[in-house]
């Protein structure tokens, strides 16, 4: 029964992400991953809550930095594509 509830919770949370922008998705992914890793390291250090909070903040910043990088790559690709089309 617990596995079914966990699977249902996962499915609902994934469905909720369908209407998010790529920036929001990357920020959420970074935050969740950072909180998970931070909680593990915090538990080892004796304070899982503080570790999760610090990890969530670091993950959010990381997710937003990844988003900036992806946006720059997409912009450079589009500029190169347009330049290539104009040179024909």
N, C-alpha and C positions, 0 to 999 in steps of 0.2 A: 504494500500500500504506500509506503514511504517513497519508493522508487517512482510510482505513478504520480504522486503529488509533486515530486521534484521535477519530473519530466513535464508536467503540466505548467509548473511555474517557469521553467526554462522556455517553453513554447510561447507562453504569454509575453514574457519579457522580450523575446526575439521579435514577436509580432509588433510590439510597441515601437521597435526601432525602425519599422518600415517607412514611416513618414518623416524620419529625421534627415537633415541635410548631412552631407559627408563630413562637414566640420563637427557637427553635433555627435555623429557616430564615432569619429576619431577621439573626441574629447571624452566621451563616455567609456570607450574601450580603454583608453589610457588611465582613466580614473579607476575603473574596476580592476584592471590588472595591477595598478599601483597599490590599491587598497589590499588586494589579496597578498601580494608579495610583502607589503609592509606589515600586515597582520602576522605573517609567518615569522618574519625577522623580529617583530615586536614581541611575539610569544616567546621566542628564544631568549630575548633580552629581559623579559618579565612584564611587559606592558603591551599586549596585543592591540588595545584600542588606540594608544598613542602611535604605534607603528602603522596601523591602518590609516589613521588620519594623515600622518606624514607621507605615507606611500600614495594616498589618494591625491594629495596636492602635487606631489612630484609627477604622478602619472598624468594628471590633467595638463600640466605644463608640457610634458613630453608629447602627449596626444596633440596638443595645439601646435607644437613645433613640427611634428610630422605633417600636420595638415598644411602649414605654411609651405613646407618643402614640396608637398604634392601639388599645391596650387601654383607654385613657381615652375615646376616641371610642366604642368599642363599649359601654362601661359607660354613658356618657351616653345613647346611643341606647336601650339596654335600659330605663333608668330612665324616659325620656320615653315609650317605648312602653307600659310598665306604667301610668304615670300617665294616659296617654290612654285605656287600656282601662278603668281604674277610674272615670274621669269619665263614662263612658257610662251 
